[in-house]
Amino acid sequence: MNALERHRKLTTIWASEKGFKGWFSTVNHTDLGRMFLVTAFFFFIIGGLLAMLIRVQLATPHSAFAGPEIYNQIFTMHGTIMMFLFAIPTFEGLAIYLLPKILGTRDLAFPRLTAYGYWCYAFGGSMMLVAMVFGIAPNGGWFMYPPLSSAIYSPGINTDFWLIGITFVEISAIAAAVEITVSILKYRAPGMSLDKMPIFAWYALITALMILTGFPPLILGSVLLEVERAFGFPFFQADLGGDSLLWQHLFWLFGHPEVYIIFLPAAGVISTILPVMCRTTLLGYGWIVAAALALAFLSFGLWVHHMFTTGIPHMGLAFFSAASTLVAVPTGVQIFAWIGTMWKGRPELRLPMLHLLGFFFTFVIGGLTGVMVAVVPFDWQAHDTAFITAHLHYVLFGGFVFPIFAGIYYWLPHVTGRRRFFRLGELAFALVFIGFHVTFLAMHWVGLLGQRRRIPTYAPEDGWTAINLISSVGSFVLAIGIGMILIDVILHVLTASRGRRNPWGAGTLEWAMPTPPLAYNFASLPHITSRDPLVDEPDLAVQLARGEGYLGTPRNTWRETLTVDIASGKPDMHVIYPSNTRLPILMSAVTGVFFVSLLLKFYWTVPVAVIGVALLVWRWVWGLGRGADLAPLSIGHGITLPNAGMTDRSPGWWGSVFLLTANATFFGSLLFGFAFLWTVAPGWPPPVWFDPSMTELGAGLSGAIIGPIAMRLAKSVNGKGRNSVTGATMALFGAILIGVACAAMMWRTPSPVDHAYGATLFVLGSYGLFHACLAMLMTSFLIARIVRGFTSAVRRAEFSIIGLWVDYTSVIGVLVLLAAHLPGVLQ
């Protein structure tokens, strides 16, 4: 088979539907990555326009441009859009587009999950824009502190849009994080061990793991606040045993890691582009990876520095102040490694390099002001002033937007296959750089003079007029520069000026394919021996096009790839992907019905939406099975591999592991909230205790023992080639026992509207009941698969996957029941 025949066959197998309809059925990572990026920058434009409205309002004292209510909506939506609808989705889009290409594979681990995540993001973000258009946008700040965001002080639907819309969007973030984590760990080119991974993949992996552990506290906080607003459960009401500080803890458990979740992907872009612009290799690869890991770890220990003025004990202030200062060390390691890379190379001031230099200058200032606010006495003075707003923008714009602009110009020839024709980029960079620093240096200044954050106006005698006018003028210069960048990118896309395949002379695998990229990425998969394969083998692209790598011969209309051992990169499984489908957009739409029903208080449609999602998930997963055993298949070069469905630790098993990691973080945050209220909140102990029941506890513990044992029995019996329906049925019975115990606990819980104790127990019971129902659904699915002949001694992957969920349900079922019953026993 020659290269042209191979290309035609692979294109037929991998291509999305042509035209507009293809957007709704594609599961190709290249398509979805571009869709993520275009949508994220659409929201970036909206957020930027809102920023301009803020600066117009503050340009002069006693401005009547926007009243207080509209102004509150404007600054709330500006922060919400930039943090939730631009920054994180931009990382997701870049990673989704780029990772399979730099890792030398054909797609991500779960293509349909990627599509589902995108449509959840698009629908959830659209909810927020609809609220803004109708003047009912959230108005309590992008952090939504209670009690100002409670039903008493924020009646109406504004806050509900934020709580429900953001939770909807976070589904996309969790889905993308699972996708990215499994893809990096398992879907790499043969030979690509961990120490040979491109540096961007390391940063993306660390960021994805941070999302899995950082976002669940925010999701929990949003759920609790919405339940309080809708049903009166007093989680944050001090007079009923709640505490508004619980929200701050949950929010900043997410909010401070969020800053590094935004910065680390940008650092990955810098570490990828900088060596290419300097014509050298990256200095200190191992040190940079270690610094990124340390930064991720430390970021979860800093959240309280956002709460220095809330009455934290002095020992706590000292600890979190020291930790906040310590985080500068791994950041400094990366900065010095990048400076060393420039020092040993020959930097070329091409357009991506200009944006990297803008990053260095801006981010270092942001880091230094960050160390300033880590010092408690200074923070007491600067807290909630414009100085903090300026610091945040220096870190986020300098640490994210400048590197992302560098990445856009660096990878744009890859996306389009064209070279730049018009040269607006250099002038645009100058306007962005000057406009940004004029805007936010002035804001630092006026913040030190005492101007508060989030104020809609001020008096002339405050002495802030000239500084605010300078800041507003600078913001419009910045906006013009960003507008010119967007125009430059659009002109690049539209002009038919064909470019070279690898215009930068880079050594990473994304440049070893035709540009714009083909649906299948690589005609055959490479074998990797170094971090810069194109430097070692300049003709690698030609070899892969000839089919000289792995999986070079298309067969059976299969979308084929392979997975590798996590550490060594040795091939271990053969994977067949599902084809294009509209299931993801349909399921995200039904998921949207669930959230919109909660928003509009149409509670009768909530169970309908839940059933709809369950049926679609059943249909989704059912179509992935095989009705017959598949023998190990040749991938070329004399290697045969088992199909992923014929193994114990299939990609679905790995995906479940990391999804359960996020789930466990959510549950751990719930237990933390229970302990926090118990020990800190006023009004404890509660007036009425939960009455322990040995019957309930015994039923739940029995179910928790029966389920895991039964699943292991079913797996063992299936491995011997015998019918395993009995074991799966026993596992179903165990899940039913846990569900009954949790439901009985919820029924007997003290009134959840009278005290936070009863409200927390009710939520704990709901969490246990939900997972028990999920385990029932999964074990019922397994029974149906066994009966229909979709399992055998070889086809065993589903037993391991469902076994993980049954084990998790058993563990959290025991913890929920103990949390409810033990205090009553001990009091």
Beta strands, then each sheet from edge to edge (+ up, - down):
strand 1: 559-564
strand 2: 571-577
strand 3: 633-636
strand 4: 639-641
sheet 1: 1+ 2-
sheet 2: 3+ 4-
end
